[in-house]
């Protein structure tokens, strides 16, 4: 596919004429060089890594990768997923992307993407991996005020609904471990110490079967959906290459895995994408009731330590409710994560229309999503 080329007016030169700049999208065919470019960008995410796109093939999505160049210099990289909805109708999606040197490139990138889009591509959704600070507190004083800090548009891109969780907790793992532990909520510190006294072992683990048992049990308990198992297996295999990592962290008590998560990492960031916990229903070794070993707390602390020890400066806990209200289906997950980090951030999404039919298509997809939410949770709101 030829490179998409755009010539735009830049700042004025000394003689009053505009400086001409060219942005190109050049197809990326080598996974190692593409993933290296994504990892090196200051605005980036592991979801833009080659392996994430390869795993999405299991869901029927087609990954498209491009280097973003200006004057021969690589100033970004973008992985687009083409989703075919019905014959002749598709959309494009950049999961937590594109990876860029500067957000100011987005208007130019938009025009370049128009040059590579097919007639069947009706709109593009991007999720720039540039976190916007929301707050450092357990409560949310004013959701509208927090949202007002988010730009309504970037050039032709307009604010839209995200596919990945929009609201999350980010943990800076660069301090030493003593400082990190001291920064936990006092209940988390107490529970981690209890887990250690009870012999809980938590850390990286190779047992996909044990993770899968925890993950599926959590989804069933919370009425959450999941992709086919083949997708998660492909993600673990494909994202664990070319400088990136895909790994499991499990928390075990007396050999049984009771909590765990699936992570992908690239560059300086690691993301907790999937996971959960199960109750220990084994009979107690003594007494009438088995004591709570606090395995989930041990799991989160092990995840923070692991990120620190492997040089990932940011741990993304991946998803808390938009509205921090106890009535929300996922509020319990938020309370657990809050014990380990309180810095909340927004990752907003933006849409770019590629067809006159895109507004109608987006409305139809929003209605479908609302219907599925209502059928599963009794509300049209998203879980997060």
TIMIRO-864354 format. One record per residue: residue number from 0; x, y, z of N, C-alpha, C in turn. Coordinates in steps of 0.2 Angstrom, whole numbers, plus 5000, padded with zeros to 4 digits. Layout:
<rs>
R   seq   n_px   n_py   n_pz   ca_px   ca_py   ca_pz   c_px   c_py   c_pz
R   NUM      X      Y      Z       X       Y       Z      X      Y      Z
...
</rs>
This chain:
<rs>
R   seq   n_px   n_py   n_pz   ca_px   ca_py   ca_pz   c_px   c_py   c_pz
R     0   5004   4994   5000    5000    5000    5000   5004   5006   5000
R     1   5003   5011   4996    5008    5017    4995   5007   5021   5002
R     2   5012   5025   5003    5011    5029    5009   5006   5035   5008
R     3   5002   5037   5013    4998    5042    5013   5002   5048   5014
R     4   5001   5053   5010    5005    5059    5011   5001   5066   5011
R     5   5003   5070   5016    4999    5076    5017   5004   5082   5018
R     6   5002   5087   5014    5006    5093    5015   5002   5099   5018
R     7   5004   5101   5024    5001    5106    5028   5005   5112   5029
R     8   5001   5118   5030    5004    5124    5031   5007   5124   5039
R     9   5013   5126   5040    5016    5127    5046   5017   5134   5048
R    10   5022   5136   5052    5023    5142    5054   5026   5146   5049
R    11   5025   5153   5049    5027    5157    5043   5035   5158   5043
R    12   5038   5158   5037    5045    5159    5037   5046   5166   5037
R    13   5053   5168   5037    5055    5175    5038   5052   5180   5032
R    14   5051   5177   5026    5048    5181    5021   5041   5181   5020
R    15   5037   5178   5026    5030    5178    5026   5026   5173   5023
R    16   5030   5168   5019    5027    5162    5017   5027   5156   5021
R    17   5021   5152   5021    5021    5147    5026   5026   5141   5025
R    18   5029   5139   5030    5034    5133    5029   5030   5127   5028
R    19   5032   5123   5023    5028    5117    5021   5031   5111   5024
R    20   5026   5107   5027    5028    5101    5031   5024   5095   5028
R    21   5027   5089   5028    5024    5083    5025   5024   5078   5031
R    22   5018   5075   5032    5017    5070    5036   5015   5064   5032
R    23   5019   5058   5033    5017    5052    5029   5016   5046   5034
R    24   5011   5042   5032    5010    5035    5035   5013   5030   5031
R    25   5019   5027   5033    5022    5022    5029   5021   5015   5032
R    26   5019   5010   5028    5017    5004    5031   5023   5001   5034
R    27   5021   4998   5040    5027    4994    5044   5026   4987   5043
R    28   5031   4984   5041    5031    4977    5039   5035   4972   5044
R    29   5039   4976   5048    5044    4972    5052   5042   4973   5060
R    30   5040   4968   5063    5037    4968    5070   5042   4971   5075
R    31   5048   4969   5074    5053    4971    5079   5054   4979   5079
R    32   5055   4982   5073    5056    4989    5072   5050   4993   5074
R    33   5044   4990   5072    5038    4994    5074   5037   4994   5081
R    34   5038   4988   5085    5037    4988    5092   5042   4993   5095
R    35   5048   4993   5093    5054    4997    5096   5052   5004   5095
R    36   5049   5006   5089    5046    5013    5088   5041   5015   5093
R    37   5036   5010   5094    5031    5012    5099   5034   5012   5106
R    38   5038   5008   5108    5041    5008    5115   5045   5015   5116
R    39   5048   5018   5111    5052    5024    5112   5048   5030   5112
R    40   5042   5030   5110    5038    5036    5110   5036   5039   5117
R    41   5037   5045   5118    5035    5048    5125   5027   5047   5126
R    42   5023   5047   5121    5016    5046    5122   5015   5039   5118
R    43   5013   5034   5123    5013    5027    5120   5010   5022   5125
R    44   5008   5016   5122    5005    5011    5126   5007   5004   5124
R    45   5007   4999   5128    5008    4992    5126   5003   4990   5121
R    46   4997   4993   5121    4992    4991    5116   4993   4993   5109
R    47   4998   4997   5108    5000    4999    5101   5006   4994   5099
R    48   5008   4989   5103    5013    4984    5101   5010   4979   5096
R    49   5015   4977   5092    5013    4972    5087   5009   4966   5090
R    50   5011   4963   5095    5008    4957    5098   5001   4958   5100
R    51   4999   4964   5102    4992    4965    5104   4987   4965   5097
R    52   4990   4968   5092    4986    4967    5086   4986   4960   5083
R    53   4991   4956   5084    4991    4949    5082   4986   4945   5085
R    54   4985   4946   5092    4980    4943    5096   4973   4945   5094
R    55   4972   4951   5091    4965    4953    5089   4963   4950   5083
R    56   4968   4946   5079    4965    4942    5074   4961   4937   5076
R    57   4962   4934   5082    4957    4929    5085   4950   4931   5085
R    58   4949   4938   5085    4942    4941    5086   4940   4943   5079
R    59   4943   4942   5074    4941    4943    5067   4943   4951   5065
R    60   4948   4954   5069    4950    4960    5067   4957   4960   5063
R    61   4957   4965   5059    4963    4965    5055   4968   4971   5057
R    62   4974   4970   5059    4979    4975    5061   4982   4978   5055
R    63   4983   4985   5056    4986    4989    5051   4991   4993   5054
R    64   4997   4993   5052    5003    4996    5056   5006   5001   5051
R    65   5008   5007   5054    5011    5012    5050   5016   5016   5055
R    66   5022   5018   5052    5026    5023    5055   5023   5030   5053
R    67   5024   5034   5057    5022    5041    5056   5028   5045   5055
R    68   5029   5048   5049    5035    5051    5048   5034   5059   5046
R    69   5039   5063   5047    5039    5070    5045   5046   5071   5043
R    70   5047   5073   5037    5053    5074    5034   5058   5069   5035
R    71   5056   5063   5034    5060    5057    5035   5061   5055   5042
R    72   5059   5059   5047    5060    5057    5054   5054   5053   5057
R    73   5055   5048   5061    5049    5044    5064   5047   5048   5070
R    74   5040   5051   5069    5038    5055    5075   5032   5051   5078
R    75   5031   5045   5076    5025    5041    5079   5024   5035   5075
R    76   5020   5031   5078    5018    5024    5075   5011   5023   5077
R    77   5007   5020   5073    5000    5019    5074   4998   5012   5072
R    78   4995   5008   5076    4992    5002    5075   4984   5003   5075
R    79   4981   5002   5069    4974    5002    5068   4971   4995   5067
R    80   4965   4994   5070    4962    4988    5070   4956   4989   5065
R    81   4955   4985   5060    4949    4986    5056   4944   4981   5058
R    82   4938   4983   5060    4933    4979    5062   4927   4979   5057
R    83   4926   4973   5054    4921    4972    5049   4914   4970   5053
R    84   4909   4975   5052    4903    4974    5056   4898   4970   5052
R    85   4897   4971   5046    4893    4967    5041   4897   4968   5034
R    86   4896   4964   5029    4899    4965    5023   4898   4973   5020
R    87   4904   4976   5019    4904    4982    5016   4904   4988   5021
R    88   4904   4986   5028    4904    4991    5033   4909   4989   5038
R    89   4914   4994   5039    4919    4992    5044   4921   4999   5048
R    90   4925   4998   5053    4927    5004    5057   4935   5003   5058
R    91   4938   5008   5060    4945    5008    5062   4946   5010   5069
R    92   4950   5007   5072    4951    5008    5080   4959   5008   5081
R    93   4961   5013   5085    4968    5013    5087   4968   5012   5095
R    94   4969   5006   5097    4968    5005    5105   4974   5008   5108
R    95   4972   5013   5113    4977    5017    5116   4982   5020   5112
R    96   4980   5022   5106    4985    5025    5101   4982   5031   5098
R    97   4986   5034   5093    4993    5032    5091   4998   5034   5096
R    98   5004   5031   5095    5010    5032    5099   5013   5038   5095
R    99   5015   5044   5099    5017    5050    5096   5023   5053   5100
R   100   5026   5058   5097    5031    5062    5100   5027   5068   5103
R   101   5021   5070   5100    5018    5076    5102   5011   5075   5100
R   102   5006   5077   5104    4999    5077    5103   4997   5082   5097
R   103   5001   5087   5096    4999    5092    5091   5000   5089   5084
R   104   5002   5083   5083    5002    5079    5077   4996   5077   5075
R   105   4991   5076   5080    4985    5073    5078   4981   5075   5072
R   106   4980   5082   5071    4976    5084    5066   4980   5082   5059
R   107   4986   5082   5059    4989    5080    5053   4989   5072   5052
R   108   4989   5069   5057    4988    5061    5057   4981   5060   5054
R   109   4976   5064   5056    4969    5062    5054   4969   5063   5047
R   110   4972   5068   5044    4971    5068    5036   4975   5063   5033
R   111   4981   5061   5036    4985    5055    5033   4981   5049   5033
R   112   4977   5048   5039    4973    5041    5039   4968   5041   5034
R   113   4965   5047   5033    4960    5047    5027   4962   5045   5021
R   114   4969   5045   5020    4972    5043    5014   4973   5036   5013
R   115   4973   5032   5019    4974    5025    5019   4967   5021   5020
R   116   4962   5025   5022    4956    5021    5024   4952   5019   5018
R   117   4949   5014   5018    4945    5011    5013   4938   5014   5013
R   118   4934   5014   5007    4928    5016    5007   4923   5013   5012
R   119   4924   5007   5014    4920    5004    5018   4921   5006   5026
R   120   4927   5009   5027    4929    5012    5034   4925   5018   5035
R   121   4920   5017   5040    4915    5023    5041   4918   5028   5046
R   122   4922   5026   5051    4925    5031    5056   4931   5027   5059
R   123   4935   5032   5062    4941    5030    5066   4940   5032   5073
R   124   4941   5028   5078    4942    5030    5085   4949   5029   5087
R   125   4951   5034   5091    4958    5034    5094   4957   5035   5101
R   126   4962   5033   5105    4963    5034    5112   4970   5036   5114
R   127   4971   5042   5113    4978    5045    5114   4981   5043   5121
R   128   4986   5039   5121    4989    5037    5127   4993   5042   5131
R   129   4989   5048   5132    4991    5054    5136   4987   5055   5142
R   130   4988   5052   5148    4984    5053    5153   4983   5060   5156
R   131   4976   5061   5158    4974    5068    5160   4972   5067   5168
R   132   4976   5070   5172    4975    5069    5179   4968   5071   5181
R   133   4965   5066   5185    4958    5067    5188   4958   5069   5195
R   134   4962   5066   5199    4962    5068    5206   4966   5063   5210
R   135   4967   5065   5216    4971    5060    5221   4967   5060   5228
R   136   4961   5056   5227    4957    5056    5233   4952   5050   5232
R   137   4949   5047   5237    4945    5041    5237   4938   5043   5234
R   138   4936   5049   5235    4930    5052    5232   4930   5056   5226
R   139   4925   5057   5223    4925    5061    5217   4920   5067   5218
R   140   4923   5073   5219    4919    5078    5221   4914   5081   5215
R   141   4917   5081   5209    4913    5083    5204   4915   5080   5197
R   142   4911   5075   5195    4913    5072    5188   4913   5077   5183
R   143   4908   5081   5182    4908    5086    5177   4914   5091   5177
R   144   4917   5093   5183    4923    5097    5183   4929   5093   5181
R   145   4929   5087   5183    4935    5083    5180   4935   5082   5173
R   146   4929   5081   5170    4928    5080    5163   4929   5086   5159
R   147   4928   5092   5162    4929    5098    5159   4937   5100   5157
R   148   4941   5096   5160    4948    5097    5159   4950   5093   5153
R   149   4946   5089   5150    4947    5085    5144   4946   5089   5138
R   150   4950   5089   5133    4949    5093    5127   4943   5090   5123
R   151   4939   5094   5120    4933    5092    5117   4935   5089   5110
R   152   4941   5091   5107    4943    5089    5101   4950   5090   5100
R   153   4953   5087   5095    4960    5088    5093   4959   5088   5085
R   154   4959   5094   5083    4958    5095    5076   4951   5093   5074
R   155   4951   5088   5068    4945    5085    5066   4942   5080   5071
R   156   4946   5077   5075    4944    5072    5080   4940   5075   5085
R   157   4934   5072   5087    4929    5074    5092   4928   5069   5097
R   158   4927   5072   5103    4927    5067    5109   4922   5062   5108
R   159   4923   5056   5110    4919    5050    5109   4919   5045   5115
R   160   4916   5040   5114    4915    5034    5119   4921   5030   5118
R   161   4925   5028   5124    4931    5024    5123   4929   5016   5123
R   162   4933   5012   5120    4933    5005    5120   4936   5002   5127
R   163   4943   5005   5128    4946    5003    5134   4943   5007   5139
R   164   4945   5005   5146    4942    5009    5151   4945   5016   5151
R   165   4941   5021   5152    4942    5028    5151   4946   5031   5158
R   166   4944   5028   5163    4946    5030    5170   4950   5025   5173
R   167   4956   5027   5176    4960    5022    5178   4964   5024   5184
R   168   4968   5020   5187    4973    5022    5192   4980   5020   5190
R   169   4984   5025   5190    4991    5024    5188   4996   5024   5194
R   170   5000   5020   5194    5005    5019    5200   5012   5021   5197
R   171   5015   5026   5200    5022    5027    5199   5027   5022   5203
R   172   5030   5018   5200    5034    5012    5203   5041   5014   5204
R   173   5043   5020   5202    5050    5022    5203   5053   5022   5210
R   174   5049   5024   5215    5052    5025    5221   5055   5018   5224
R   175   5059   5018   5229    5061    5011    5232   5055   5008   5235
R   176   5056   5001   5236    5051    4997    5238   5048   4999   5245
R   177   5053   5001   5250    5050    5004    5256   5046   5010   5256
R   178   5048   5014   5251    5043    5020    5250   5037   5018   5247
R   179   5037   5013   5242    5031    5011    5239   5026   5008   5244
R   180   5029   5004   5248    5025    5000    5253   5022   5005   5258
R   181   5026   5010   5260    5023    5015    5265   5018   5019   5262
R   182   5018   5020   5255    5012    5024    5252   5006   5020   5251
R   183   5006   5014   5253    4999    5010    5252   4995   5012   5258
R   184   4988   5011   5257    4983    5012    5262   4985   5008   5268
R   185   4984   5010   5274    4986    5006    5280   4982   4999   5280
R   186   4976   4999   5277    4973    4992    5277   4977   4988   5273
R   187   4979   4990   5267    4983    4986    5262   4989   4984   5266
R   188   4993   4988   5269    4999    4986    5273   4998   4981   5278
R   189   4992   4981   5281    4991    4976    5286   4989   4970   5283
R   190   4985   4970   5278    4983    4964    5274   4989   4960   5271
R   191   4994   4964   5268    4999    4961    5265   5004   4958   5270
R   192   5004   4961   5276    5008    4958    5281   5005   4951   5284
R   193   4998   4951   5284    4994    4945    5286   4995   4940   5281
R   194   4995   4941   5275    4996    4936    5270   5003   4933   5270
R   195   5008   4937   5272    5015    4935    5272   5015   4930   5278
R   196   5012   4932   5284    5012    4928    5290   5009   4921   5289
R   197   5004   4921   5284    5000    4915    5283   5003   4911   5277
R   198   5009   4913   5275    5013    4909    5270   5010   4910   5263
R   199   5007   4915   5261    5004    4917    5254   5011   4918   5250
R   200   5011   4915   5244    5016    4917    5239   5013   4920   5233
R   201   5016   4926   5231    5013    4929    5226   5019   4932   5221
R   202   5018   4931   5215    5023    4934    5210   5022   4931   5203
R   203   5026   4932   5198    5026    4929    5192   5024   4921   5192
R   204   5020   4919   5187    5018    4912    5188   5017   4910   5180
R   205   5018   4904   5179    5018    4901    5172   5011   4897   5171
R   206   5007   4896   5176    5001    4892    5175   4995   4896   5172
R   207   4994   4896   5166    4989    4899    5163   4982   4895   5165
R   208   4982   4889   5166    4976    4886    5169   4974   4888   5175
R   209   4978   4890   5180    4976    4893    5186   4973   4900   5185
R   210   4977   4904   5181    4974    4910    5179   4967   4910   5176
R   211   4966   4905   5172    4960    4905    5168   4954   4903   5173
R   212   4956   4898   5178    4951    4897    5182   4948   4903   5186
R   213   4953   4907   5189    4951    4913    5192   4948   4918   5188
R   214   4950   4919   5182    4947    4924    5178   4940   4922   5176
R   215   4939   4916   5174    4932    4914    5172   4927   4914   5178
R   216   4929   4912   5184    4925    4912    5190   4923   4919   5192
R   217   4928   4924   5191    4927    4931    5192   4921   4933   5188
R   218   4922   4932   5181    4917    4934    5176   4911   4932   5177
R   219   4910   4925   5179    4904    4922    5180   4900   4925   5187
R   220   4904   4926   5192    4902    4929    5198   4899   4936   5197
R   221   4903   4940   5193    4901    4947    5191   4897   4948   5185
R   222   4895   4943   5182    4891    4943    5176   4894   4947   5170
R   223   4901   4946   5170    4905    4950    5165   4906   4945   5159
R   224   4907   4948   5153    4908    4944    5147   4916   4943   5146
R   225   4917   4939   5142    4925    4938    5140   4925   4936   5133
R   226   4931   4936   5130    4933    4934    5124   4934   4926   5124
R   227   4934   4923   5118    4936    4916    5118   4943   4915   5121
R   228   4944   4909   5124    4951    4908    5127   4957   4908   5122
R   229   4955   4907   5116    4961    4907    5111   4964   4914   5110
R   230   4960   4919   5112    4962    4926    5111   4967   4927   5117
R   231   4966   4925   5123    4970    4927    5128   4977   4923   5128
R   232   4976   4917   5125    4982    4912    5124   4986   4916   5118
R   233   4983   4918   5113    4987    4922    5108   4990   4928   5110
R   234   4987   4932   5115    4990    4938    5117   4996   4936   5122
R   235   4995   4931   5126    5001    4929    5130   5007   4927   5125
R   236   5006   4924   5120    5011    4922    5116   5014   4928   5111
R   237   5010   4932   5108    5012    4937    5104   5014   4943   5107
R   238   5012   4945   5113    5014    4951    5116   5021   4950   5120
R   239   5023   4944   5120    5029    4942    5124   5035   4941   5119
R   240   5035   4946   5115    5041    4946    5110   5043   4953   5108
R   241   5049   4954   5105    5051    4960    5102   5052   4966   5107
R   242   5054   4964   5113    5055    4969    5118   5049   4970   5123
R   243   5043   4967   5121    5037    4968    5125   5037   4961   5130
R   244   5032   4962   5134    5031    4956    5139   5024   4955   5140
R   245   5022   4948   5140    5015    4946    5142   5016   4941   5148
R   246   5014   4943   5154    5015    4938    5160   5009   4938   5164
R   247   5010   4933   5169    5004    4932    5174   5007   4933   5181
R   248   5003   4936   5185    5005    4936    5192   5000   4933   5196
R   249   5001   4928   5200    4997    4924    5204   4998   4924   5211
R   250   4993   4924   5215    4994    4924    5223   4992   4917   5225
R   251   4996   4913   5229    4994    4906    5231   4994   4906   5238
R   252   4990   4902   5241    4990    4900    5248   4990   4892   5248
R   253   4995   4889   5251    4995    4882    5252   4994   4879   5245
R   254   4997   4882   5240    4998    4879    5233   4992   4881   5229
R   255   4986   4883   5231    4981    4885    5227   4981   4892   5225
R   256   4980   4894   5219    4980    4901    5216   4973   4904   5218
R   257   4973   4909   5221    4967    4912    5224   4966   4919   5221
R   258   4971   4922   5218    4970    4929    5215   4975   4929   5209
R   259   4974   4933   5204    4979    4934    5199   4977   4938   5193
R   260   4982   4940   5189    4981    4944    5183   4985   4943   5178
R   261   4983   4946   5172    4987    4945    5165   4989   4952   5164
R   262   4995   4953   5162    4999    4959    5161   5002   4959   5154
R   263   5002   4965   5151    5006    4966    5145   5010   4972   5146
R   264   5016   4972   5144    5021    4978    5145   5025   4979   5139
R   265   5026   4986   5138    5031    4988    5133   5033   4995   5135
R   266   5040   4996   5133    5042    5003    5135   5043   5003   5143
R   267   5040   5009   5145    5041    5010    5152   5034   5008   5156
R   268   5029   5005   5153    5023    5004    5156   5020   4997   5155
R   269   5017   4995   5161    5014    4988    5161   5007   4989   5163
R   270   5002   4985   5160    4995    4986    5161   4992   4979   5163
R   271   4988   4980   5169    4984    4974    5172   4978   4974   5168
R   272   4977   4970   5163    4972    4969    5158   4966   4965   5161
R   273   4968   4959   5163    4962    4954    5165   4964   4951   5172
R   274   4959   4949   5176    4961    4945    5182   4955   4945   5186
R   275   4956   4943   5193    4951    4942    5198   4953   4938   5204
R   276   4949   4936   5207    4950    4932    5213   4945   4927   5214
R   277   4946   4922   5218    4941    4917    5220   4941   4916   5228
R   278   4936   4913   5231    4936    4912    5238   4939   4905   5239
R   279   4942   4904   5244    4946    4898    5246   4940   4893   5249
R   280   4938   4889   5245    4932    4884    5248   4935   4878   5251
R   281   4941   4877   5251    4944    4871    5254   4942   4870   5262
R   282   4942   4864   5264    4940    4864    5272   4947   4866   5275
R   283   4945   4869   5281    4951    4872    5285   4955   4866   5288
R   284   4962   4867   5289    4966    4862    5292   4965   4862   5299
R   285   4962   4867   5303    4960    4866    5310   4955   4872   5311
R   286   4950   4870   5316    4945    4875    5317   4939   4874   5313
R   287   4934   4878   5313    4928    4877    5310   4928   4881   5303
R   288   4932   4886   5303    4932    4890    5297   4939   4892   5294
R   289   4940   4892   5288    4946    4894    5285   4948   4901   5286
R   290   4953   4903   5288    4955    4910    5289   4956   4913   5282
R   291   4954   4919   5281    4956    4923    5275   4963   4925   5275
R   292   4966   4922   5269    4973    4923    5269   4975   4930   5265
R   293   4970   4934   5263    4971    4940    5260   4976   4940   5254
R   294   4974   4935   5250    4977    4933    5244   4977   4939   5239
R   295   4971   4942   5238    4971    4948    5233   4975   4954   5235
R   296   4976   4955   5241    4981    4961    5243   4988   4959   5242
R   297   4990   4952   5243    4996    4950    5241   4998   4950   5234
R   298   4992   4949   5230    4993    4949    5222   4995   4956   5220
R   299   4991   4961   5223    4992    4968    5220   4999   4971   5222
R   300   5001   4969   5229    5008    4971    5231   5013   4968   5227
R   301   5012   4961   5225    5017    4958    5221   5017   4961   5214
R   302   5012   4963   5211    5012    4967    5205   5016   4973   5205
R   303   5015   4977   5210    5019    4983    5211   5026   4982   5211
R   304   5028   4977   5216    5035    4975    5216   5038   4973   5210
R   305   5034   4969   5206    5036    4966    5200   5038   4971   5195
R   306   5033   4976   5194    5034    4982    5190   5040   4986   5191
R   307   5041   4987   5198    5047    4991    5200   5054   4987   5198
R   308   5054   4980   5200    5060    4976    5199   5061   4975   5191
R   309   5056   4975   5187    5057    4975    5180   5058   4981   5176
R   310   5058   4987   5179    5060    4993    5176   5054   4997   5173
R   311   5048   4995   5175    5042    4998    5172   5040   5004   5177
R   312   5041   5010   5175    5040    5015    5179   5032   5017   5181
R   313   5028   5014   5176    5021    5015    5177   5017   5009   5177
R   314   5013   5008   5182    5008    5002    5182   5001   5005   5181
R   315   4998   5002   5176    4991    5004    5175   4986   4999   5177
R   316   4982   5001   5182    4978    4996    5186   4972   4995   5181
R   317   4971   4998   5176    4966    4997    5171   4959   4996   5172
R   318   4956   5002   5174    4949    5002    5174   4946   5003   5181
R   319   4943   5009   5182    4938    5010    5188   4932   5013   5185
R   320   4927   5014   5189    4921    5017    5187   4922   5024   5185
R   321   4918   5026   5179    4918    5034    5178   4915   5038   5184
R   322   4910   5035   5186    4907    5039    5192   4908   5035   5198
R   323   4912   5038   5203    4914    5034    5209   4908   5034   5214
R   324   4903   5029   5213    4897    5029    5217   4896   5022   5219
R   325   4894   5020   5225    4894    5014    5228   4888   5009   5224
R   326   4884   5013   5220    4879    5009    5217   4882   5006   5210
R   327   4888   5008   5208    4891    5006    5202   4892   4998   5203
R   328   4891   4994   5198    4892    4987    5198   4900   4986   5200
R   329   4904   4990   5197    4912    4988    5198   4915   4992   5204
R   330   4911   4995   5209    4913    4999    5214   4918   4995   5218
R   331   4916   4989   5220    4920    4985    5224   4927   4984   5221
R   332   4928   4983   5215    4935    4983    5212   4939   4989   5213
R   333   4935   4995   5212    4938    5001    5214   4941   5002   5221
R   334   4937   5000   5226    4939    5000    5232   4945   4996   5234
R   335   4946   4990   5230    4952    4986    5231   4958   4990   5228
R   336   4957   4992   5222    4963    4995    5219   4965   5002   5222
R   337   4960   5005   5225    4962    5011    5229   4966   5011   5235
R   338   4966   5005   5238    4971    5003    5243   4978   5003   5241
R   339   4979   5003   5234    4986    5002    5232   4988   5008   5228
R   340   4984   5012   5226    4985    5018    5222   4979   5023   5222
R   341   4980   5029   5223    4975    5034    5223   4975   5039   5217
R   342   4980   5039   5213    4981    5044    5208   4976   5042   5202
R   343   4971   5045   5201    4966    5044    5195   4967   5048   5189
R   344   4967   5045   5183    4968    5048    5177   4962   5046   5172
R   345   4962   5050   5167    4957    5049    5161   4961   5048   5155
R   346   4959   5043   5151    4961    5042    5144   4955   5042   5139
R   347   4954   5048   5137    4948    5049    5133   4949   5047   5126
R   348   4943   5046   5122    4943    5044    5115   4941   5049   5111
R   349   4943   5049   5104    4940    5053    5099   4939   5050   5093
R   350   4934   5052   5090    4931    5049    5083   4933   5054   5077
R   351   4934   5051   5072    4935    5054    5065   4931   5051   5060
R   352   4926   5055   5058    4921    5053    5053   4925   5052   5046
R   353   4924   5046   5043    4927    5044    5037   4921   5043   5031
R   354   4915   5044   5033    4910    5043    5029   4904   5047   5031
R   355   4899   5049   5026    4893    5053    5028   4889   5049   5032
R   356   4889   5042   5032    4885    5037    5036   4887   5036   5043
R   357   4893   5039   5045    4896    5037    5051   4892   5039   5057
R   358   4889   5045   5057    4884    5047    5063   4879   5042   5064
R   359   4876   5040   5059    4870    5035    5060   4873   5028   5062
R   360   4879   5026   5060    4882    5020    5062   4884   5020   5069
R   361   4887   5026   5072    4889    5027    5079   4882   5026   5083
R   362   4877   5030   5081    4871    5030    5085   4868   5022   5086
R   363   4868   5019   5080    4866    5012    5081   4870   5007   5085
R   364   4877   5008   5085    4881    5005    5089   4881   5007   5097
R   365   4879   5013   5098    4878    5015    5105   4872   5012   5108
R   366   4867   5012   5104    4861    5009    5106   4861   5001   5107
R   367   4865   4998   5103    4867    4991    5104   4871   4990   5111
R   368   4876   4994   5112    4880    4993    5118   4875   4995   5124
R   369   4871   5000   5124    4866    5001    5129   4862   4995   5131
R   370   4859   4992   5125    4855    4986    5126   4858   4981   5130
R   371   4864   4979   5127    4868    4974    5130   4870   4975   5138
R   372   4871   4981   5139    4873    4983    5146   4866   4982   5151
R   373   4861   4984   5148    4854    4984    5152   4853   4976   5153
R   374   4854   4972   5148    4852    4965    5148   4856   4962   5153
R   375   4863   4964   5154    4867    4961    5159   4867   4963   5165
R   376   4866   4970   5166    4867    4973    5173   4861   4977   5175
R   377   4856   4978   5171    4850    4981    5173   4851   4989   5172
R   378   4856   4991   5169    4857    4998    5167   4860   4999   5160
R   379   4859   5005   5157    4862    5006    5151   4869   5008   5151
R   380   4871   5010   5158    4878    5012    5159   4883   5007   5158
R   381   4889   5009   5156    4895    5004    5155   4897   5002   5162
R   382   4900   4996   5163    4902    4993    5170   4907   4998   5172
R   383   4912   5001   5168    4917    5005    5171   4915   5012   5168
</rs>
